[in-house]
Amino acid sequence: MNQMGKIMNCTDYKEALTADPGFEDESGHADSCASCHAYRTETLAFNEKIVAAMAIDVPELRMPELPLLDTEKVVPLLARRKLPKPAWFALAATVLLAAFVGIRTADMGAVSGTLEEQVIAHLDHEPRALRLSNTRVSDRRLAKTVPGDVANMNHDAGLITYAQSCVINGKTVPHLVIQGEHGPVTILLMPDEEISQTKELNGVGIRGVILQVGRGSIAIIGDREEELDQIKKNVVDSVAWDI
């Protein structure tokens, strides 16, 4: 929970951390959320770069020698108000942080590349999801990630050890991970991505497929040695779109 006693979600946590890199969430949200943990690590690393960038040795400003003027013919100007150093530092840091947030926001919502390329790239974005585990996610967590107004899914697909809402092709979709014979297998449920035919996926050490399922599609990606046929059947049989 945060200081107001409210359980934080990913959006609240990231907004709070962006506003204050020193923010500490008493509920330990980032410790249980791979996406927020990665965001916190990246934000703190960037903040350290800002501090290092600001720690520069600025030489003393020396004005050139000016010729003597007839002061009786010169109208005096009001002294300019100098910006205190702490205020200047805060302004510079704010500008850099705003630029960083803007870049991250654009990157998180950007739509680039084919659907296949975005799916494979997303695996690199959340490497912590691909960990070996024998602890399945709770029914509550699964229901939150795969709400009833999107699809009905049960644990018959396999041992589901990860469930998180992510963005693919500009749309928020359920990102699940089940444990296969040769390691974690990523499942992306994309009810709004209708495809005309099955798409094969190939990456470094991984392979997968995007299947047309009703009005949407499902991406399944695992180790190159993983036998996906049974997993595909189990997943397809356990999903029913409700939108």
LINTAPE-V172164 format. One record per residue. N is the residue number from 1. NEAR is the number of other C-alpha atoms within 10 Angstrom. D_LAST is the distance of its C-alpha to the last C-alpha in whole Angstrom. Layout:
# LINTAPE-V172164
N NEAR D_LAST
N NEAR D_LAST
This chain:
# LINTAPE-V172164
1 13 32
2 17 34
3 10 37
4 6 35
5 9 34
6 9 30
7 14 28
8 18 27
9 13 24
10 15 24
11 10 24
12 12 27
13 21 29
14 21 29
15 12 30
16 17 32
17 19 34
18 20 34
19 14 36
20 11 38
21 17 38
22 13 41
23 14 38
24 15 38
25 17 35
26 12 36
27 15 33
28 13 34
29 19 30
30 21 31
31 12 33
32 10 30
33 18 27
34 17 28
35 20 26
36 19 28
37 17 31
38 16 31
39 18 31
40 20 34
41 12 36
42 12 35
43 21 36
44 15 39
45 12 40
46 16 40
47 19 42
48 13 45
49 12 45
50 16 45
51 12 48
52 10 50
53 11 49
54 13 51
55 10 54
56 8 56
57 6 60
58 6 60
59 6 64
60 6 66
61 6 66
62 6 69
63 6 70
64 6 73
65 6 76
66 6 77
67 6 80
68 6 81
69 8 81
70 7 83
71 8 81
72 7 83
73 7 81
74 8 77
75 7 75
76 8 73
77 6 70
78 6 67
79 6 66
80 6 63
81 6 61
82 7 60
83 9 56
84 8 57
85 9 56
86 9 53
87 10 52
88 12 52
89 14 50
90 12 47
91 12 47
92 15 47
93 17 45
94 14 42
95 11 42
96 15 41
97 18 39
98 14 37
99 12 37
100 16 36
101 16 33
102 12 32
103 12 32
104 13 30
105 11 27
106 11 28
107 11 27
108 13 24
109 15 23
110 13 24
111 15 23
112 12 25
113 11 26
114 9 24
115 17 21
116 17 23
117 13 25
118 15 23
119 21 22
120 19 25
121 14 26
122 14 24
123 14 26
124 11 29
125 11 27
126 13 27
127 12 30
128 15 30
129 23 27
130 20 28
131 15 31
132 15 32
133 14 31
134 11 32
135 11 30
136 18 26
137 17 24
138 13 24
139 11 21
140 9 20
141 14 20
142 21 18
143 15 15
144 14 16
145 19 15
146 23 12
147 14 11
148 14 9
149 9 6
150 19 5
151 19 7
152 14 10
153 19 13
154 17 17
155 15 20
156 12 21
157 19 20
158 17 24
159 17 25
160 25 23
161 22 25
162 27 23
163 24 20
164 21 19
165 18 17
166 18 18
167 17 18
168 24 18
169 18 18
170 12 18
171 15 14
172 15 14
173 20 13
174 23 14
175 22 17
176 25 19
177 27 22
178 28 24
179 22 28
180 19 29
181 12 32
182 13 33
183 17 31
184 24 28
185 26 25
186 24 22
187 25 19
188 22 16
189 27 12
190 26 11
191 22 7
192 15 9
193 16 12
194 15 13
195 17 16
196 8 19
197 10 21
198 14 21
199 15 23
200 14 25
201 18 26
202 16 30
203 14 31
204 8 34
205 9 34
206 15 31
207 18 29
208 25 25
209 18 22
210 24 19
211 21 18
212 20 15
213 20 13
214 13 11
215 13 9
216 16 10
217 22 13
218 23 15
219 24 18
220 23 21
221 26 24
222 28 27
223 20 31
224 15 33
225 12 34
226 18 31
227 14 30
228 20 26
229 8 26
230 10 26
231 18 24
232 21 21
233 11 21
234 15 21
235 21 18
236 18 16
237 14 17
238 16 16
239 19 12
240 17 9
241 19 6
242 11 4
243 11 0
